[in-house]
Amino acid sequence: MSNTGKRRTAAGTGKSSSSQPYDYFEEKRKYPRIVIDRPAEIRHGGKVLQGVIRDISPDGLQIRCDRKTMQAIHPSGKSIKGENGPLVKVVFKLLVGRQEKTIKAEARLYYFVLLPDEKTSDVAIGARFASLAKECQADVEAFFRDALQPIEDAIVALLDEPRTAAEIAEHLRISLQRTEAVLARMKGTHLLVELQPGNQVQYLQLTVALGLLLKKVADRERRLRELETGASRG
C-alpha cells in the first residue's frame, strides 16, 4: 500500500476517521449483519492470504486483515469507487444449526478503512457477494433464518402442508434431534397439530388443520342435504 494510502485517516473512503470509521459504509447495508469473527482464506492473484470475517450479512462481508494482506489485494492503495474494487475469493466456516459449513464465495471489495487502534488486523474491508454457489447460498440463508427468526416461527411457516420432522429438518437445515425437541416443546402451544396418516407422524399448522376440518364438515353436511333431498323426491 502506498505511503499516501497509509496517511489517509480512512483509506479508500475520503471520509474522516472516527472510533468506528467504517460505520459510514456499514450503515448503508440493506440487510442485518451478524458478528462471527471467523478465520478466512482470501484468494487473489494466485495467492492464498489470511484474514478474519468480522461480520456477515446476506449480501456481503466485512473482512479484517493486516496491511500487508491488503497491499497484496489492492497494491495501489487508491480509493475504491463504484465497481472498480478487486474481486477476491473467500473461504470460511459458518455454523449452521450445529454443523460447520464451508462457505466459498466470490466477493468484490467496495471500501477499505485503516484502523489505527488495532495492532494486527488493522484494515477493515467491506465486500459484497459477487457469486455464491447454490449450496453455500442455502447455508447462508439458513444461518440468518436461525439467527434472526425464532425457530418456532420458521417451523410454523413451513407447516402450511403436512410435513414430517425429517422433512422440516431438511428444509431448515438443522439436525433432526433439534427439530424433534422443538416440535415436542411446541405441542402445548396450539400452533400445530400432530397427524398420523399411517405409521408416519406429520405436523400441520393448527389454523390450516381447522380449515380442513371445517371443509370436511361442510362437505359432509352438503352430502347429507343431497341425500335428504333425493329421499324426499323418491
C-alpha positions as CSV (number, residue, x, y, z in Angstrom):
1,M,0.0,0.0,0.0
2,S,1.4,3.4,-0.9
3,N,2.5,5.9,1.7
4,T,-0.3,8.2,0.6
5,G,-2.8,5.4,1.4
6,K,-1.2,4.9,4.8
7,R,-1.6,8.5,5.7
8,R,-5.3,8.6,5.0
9,T,-7.3,8.6,8.2
10,A,-9.9,6.5,6.4
11,A,-8.1,4.9,3.5
12,G,-10.1,4.2,0.4
13,T,-13.0,6.3,1.6
14,G,-12.3,10.0,1.6
15,K,-14.2,10.1,4.9
16,S,-12.8,11.4,8.1
17,S,-11.7,9.0,10.8
18,S,-13.8,8.1,13.9
19,S,-13.7,5.4,16.6
20,Q,-15.6,3.3,14.0
21,P,-14.6,4.8,10.6
22,Y,-16.2,2.0,8.6
23,D,-19.7,2.7,10.1
24,Y,-20.4,5.2,7.2
25,F,-20.4,2.2,4.8
26,E,-21.8,-0.5,7.1
27,E,-24.9,1.6,7.9
28,K,-25.7,1.7,4.2
29,R,-26.2,-2.1,4.1
30,K,-29.8,-3.1,3.3
31,Y,-29.6,-6.2,5.4
32,P,-28.7,-7.0,9.1
33,R,-25.2,-8.1,9.9
34,I,-24.1,-10.6,12.5
35,V,-20.6,-10.7,14.0
36,I,-18.9,-14.1,13.6
37,D,-15.2,-13.4,13.9
38,R,-14.2,-16.5,11.8
39,P,-10.8,-17.1,10.2
40,A,-10.8,-16.9,6.4
41,E,-8.7,-17.6,3.4
42,I,-8.6,-14.8,0.9
43,R,-7.5,-15.9,-2.6
44,H,-6.4,-13.3,-5.0
45,G,-3.9,-13.2,-7.9
46,G,-2.7,-16.8,-7.2
47,K,-2.0,-16.0,-3.6
48,V,-3.7,-17.5,-0.5
49,L,-3.9,-14.9,2.2
50,Q,-5.2,-14.9,5.7
51,G,-7.9,-12.8,7.3
52,V,-10.9,-12.8,9.6
53,I,-14.6,-12.5,8.7
54,R,-15.7,-9.9,11.2
55,D,-19.3,-10.0,10.3
56,I,-21.6,-11.3,7.6
57,S,-24.9,-10.1,6.0
58,P,-27.0,-11.8,3.3
59,D,-25.3,-9.6,0.7
60,G,-21.7,-9.4,1.9
61,L,-19.0,-9.5,4.5
62,Q,-16.7,-7.3,6.5
63,I,-13.1,-8.7,6.4
64,R,-10.3,-7.8,8.8
65,C,-6.7,-8.2,7.8
66,D,-3.3,-6.6,8.2
67,R,-1.8,-4.0,5.8
68,K,0.5,-6.5,4.1
69,T,-2.5,-8.6,3.1
70,M,-4.4,-5.5,1.9
71,Q,-1.4,-4.4,-0.1
72,A,-1.4,-7.8,-1.9
73,I,-5.1,-7.5,-2.7
74,H,-5.1,-3.8,-3.7
75,P,-1.4,-2.7,-4.3
76,S,-2.2,0.9,-5.4
77,G,-3.9,1.8,-2.1
78,K,-6.2,4.1,-4.0
79,S,-9.8,4.8,-3.1
80,I,-12.3,2.2,-4.3
81,K,-15.1,3.7,-6.4
82,G,-18.1,2.1,-7.8
83,E,-17.4,-1.4,-9.2
84,N,-13.7,-1.0,-9.6
85,G,-12.8,-2.9,-6.4
86,P,-10.7,-6.0,-6.6
87,L,-12.6,-9.4,-6.9
88,V,-11.4,-12.0,-4.3
89,K,-12.4,-15.5,-3.4
90,V,-13.2,-16.0,0.3
91,V,-13.4,-19.4,2.1
92,F,-14.6,-19.6,5.7
93,K,-16.6,-21.8,8.1
94,L,-20.1,-20.9,9.2
95,L,-22.0,-22.6,12.0
96,V,-25.4,-23.6,10.6
97,G,-27.5,-25.3,13.2
98,R,-24.9,-27.5,14.9
99,Q,-22.8,-28.1,11.8
100,E,-19.8,-26.3,10.4
101,K,-20.4,-25.5,6.8
102,T,-17.7,-24.4,4.4
103,I,-18.7,-21.2,2.6
104,K,-16.9,-20.4,-0.7
105,A,-17.8,-17.1,-2.2
106,E,-16.5,-14.6,-4.7
107,A,-16.8,-11.1,-3.4
108,R,-16.0,-7.6,-4.7
109,L,-14.4,-5.0,-2.4
110,Y,-16.3,-1.7,-2.1
111,Y,-14.3,0.0,0.6
112,F,-11.3,-0.4,2.9
113,V,-10.5,1.5,6.1
114,L,-7.4,1.7,8.2
115,L,-7.9,1.0,11.9
116,P,-5.0,2.7,13.7
117,D,-6.1,1.5,17.1
118,E,-5.8,-2.2,16.1
119,K,-2.4,-3.9,16.5
120,T,-2.8,-6.9,14.0
121,S,-5.9,-6.9,11.9
122,D,-5.7,-3.1,11.3
123,V,-7.6,-2.9,8.0
124,A,-11.4,-3.3,7.7
125,I,-12.6,-4.3,4.2
126,G,-16.2,-4.2,3.0
127,A,-17.0,-6.8,0.3
128,R,-20.3,-7.7,-1.5
129,F,-21.0,-11.2,-2.7
130,A,-20.5,-11.4,-6.5
131,S,-21.3,-15.1,-6.7
132,L,-22.2,-17.8,-4.2
133,A,-22.7,-21.5,-5.0
134,K,-26.3,-22.6,-4.6
135,E,-25.4,-24.9,-1.6
136,C,-23.5,-22.0,0.1
137,Q,-26.3,-19.6,-0.6
138,A,-28.7,-22.0,1.1
139,D,-26.3,-22.3,4.1
140,V,-26.1,-18.5,4.5
141,E,-29.8,-18.2,4.3
142,A,-30.3,-20.9,6.9
143,F,-27.7,-19.2,9.2
144,F,-29.7,-15.9,9.1
145,R,-33.0,-17.6,9.4
146,D,-31.8,-19.4,12.5
147,A,-30.1,-16.3,13.9
148,L,-32.9,-13.8,13.2
149,Q,-36.1,-15.7,13.2
150,P,-37.2,-17.8,16.2
151,I,-37.0,-21.5,15.2
152,E,-40.7,-22.0,16.2
153,D,-41.8,-19.3,13.7
154,A,-39.7,-20.9,11.0
155,I,-41.3,-24.3,11.6
156,V,-44.8,-23.0,11.7
157,A,-44.2,-21.1,8.4
158,L,-43.3,-24.5,6.8
159,L,-46.4,-26.3,8.1
160,D,-48.9,-24.9,5.5
161,E,-48.9,-28.6,4.4
162,P,-48.3,-31.8,6.4
163,R,-44.6,-32.4,7.0
164,T,-42.6,-35.0,9.0
165,A,-39.9,-34.0,11.4
166,A,-37.3,-35.2,8.9
167,E,-38.8,-33.0,6.2
168,I,-38.8,-30.0,8.5
169,A,-35.2,-30.6,9.5
170,E,-34.1,-30.9,5.8
171,H,-35.9,-27.7,4.8
172,L,-34.5,-25.7,7.8
173,R,-31.0,-27.3,7.5
174,I,-31.0,-28.2,11.2
175,S,-30.5,-31.5,13.0
176,L,-33.3,-34.0,13.3
177,Q,-32.7,-34.1,17.0
178,R,-33.1,-30.4,17.4
179,T,-36.2,-30.4,15.2
180,E,-37.9,-33.1,17.3
181,A,-37.0,-31.3,20.5
182,V,-38.6,-28.0,19.3
183,L,-41.7,-29.9,18.0
184,A,-42.1,-31.5,21.4
185,R,-41.9,-28.1,23.0
186,M,-44.5,-26.7,20.6
187,K,-47.1,-29.3,21.1
188,G,-48.7,-27.4,24.0
189,T,-48.7,-24.0,22.2
190,H,-51.7,-24.5,20.0
191,L,-49.5,-23.6,17.0
192,L,-49.5,-27.1,15.3
193,V,-51.3,-30.4,15.4
194,E,-49.9,-33.9,15.1
195,L,-51.3,-36.1,12.3
196,Q,-50.7,-39.8,11.9
197,P,-52.0,-41.0,8.5
198,G,-50.5,-44.4,8.8
199,N,-47.2,-45.1,10.5
200,Q,-45.6,-41.7,9.9
201,V,-46.2,-38.7,12.2
202,Q,-46.8,-35.4,10.4
203,Y,-47.3,-31.9,11.6
204,L,-49.6,-29.2,10.3
205,Q,-50.4,-25.6,11.3
206,L,-53.4,-25.6,13.7
207,T,-55.2,-22.9,11.6
208,V,-54.7,-25.0,8.4
209,A,-55.9,-28.2,10.2
210,L,-59.0,-26.3,11.4
211,G,-59.7,-25.1,7.9
212,L,-59.5,-28.6,6.5
213,L,-61.7,-29.9,9.3
214,L,-64.4,-27.2,8.7
215,K,-64.2,-28.0,5.0
216,K,-64.8,-31.7,5.7
217,V,-67.8,-30.8,8.0
218,A,-69.3,-28.6,5.3
219,D,-68.8,-31.3,2.6
220,R,-70.5,-33.9,4.9
221,E,-73.4,-31.5,5.6
222,R,-73.8,-30.9,1.8
223,R,-73.8,-34.6,1.1
224,L,-76.4,-35.2,3.8
225,R,-78.6,-32.5,2.4
226,E,-78.3,-34.0,-1.1
227,L,-79.3,-37.4,0.3
228,E,-82.3,-35.9,2.2
229,T,-83.4,-34.1,-1.0
230,G,-83.1,-37.3,-3.0
231,A,-85.0,-39.3,-0.4
232,S,-87.9,-36.8,-0.3
233,R,-88.2,-36.8,-4.1
234,G,-88.4,-40.6,-4.1
